[in-house]
Amino acid sequence: MPLCRFALSVAFAAALPGVAAPAILKQQHPAFEILTRRMDVDVDGAPTAYGPRGKKTLDYLKNAHYRARPNAPIVGFLTDDDDPTKPVIQGPHDPAPGYYISQTAFTDPARTREEDPLRYVDATRINYVVLGDEGRRRGAQLGDFVAVYSHRTHRAVFGIVADDGNPSGNEGSLHLLQDLGYPFKDGKDESVTHAEVVIRFFPHSNPRQLFFREQRQLDATAEHLGLSRDFSQSELTPKSR
């Protein structure tokens, strides 16, 4: 079944508190679905994602490197401009003093200072997916809304595209996996190991780059925009295990 086409409308935008209504998009962009091969837990953007020894963190430092390769560049937290191996530490007035400043590719446009931990999407509070090569090729971009469904738990939730750096796109935030009903507590070797999670992308659905700090705000906005998380007629089903 072909997926619905959609466009942001002035009526929907006007219904969002504090958001000026944009012009109607001239181009309509078809939604599309991807069945992920697996789904690893991403904790990037969480204030306690990474830190020095002695700190209780949500992930291992090795996973802060590109594709978890020890000799690859650090992408999970902010590093010093003059030393790409030296982490930038959160200060006494930041959410988690002493921890590293974990980053996401999608950021709050109202917070321009890189050293501000609140500039990034918190993986423990927001449902998000990672933008892989296939999603990008088909028109998805950072900030877009998504709907995500698990064939195992039969739950469907809204989220956004908030990070990149993994060509496969087989990653989702800790909050996303928990919202889908998986019993994960952190990003340490936690994953959905079968092809059972479907992501429905809504390309160009967030042209104003709206940023969310609470999942309920994201959900309300997605519903205002008329986006669907009904997967009853989805043609993407996992193969027999």
Secondary structure, DSSP 8 states (H G I E B T S, - for coil): ----EE---HHHHHTSTT-------SS-EE-EEEE-S-EEEE-TT-TTSS-STTS--SS-GGGGBGGG-TTS-B-SB-EETTEEEEE-B--TTSSSTTSB-B--SSB-TT---TT-GGGB--TTTS-EEE--HHHHHTT--TT-EEEEEETTT--EEEEEEEE---TT--EEEHHHHHHTT----SSSS-EE-SS-EEEEEETT--TT----SSHHHHHHHHHHTT-----TT--------
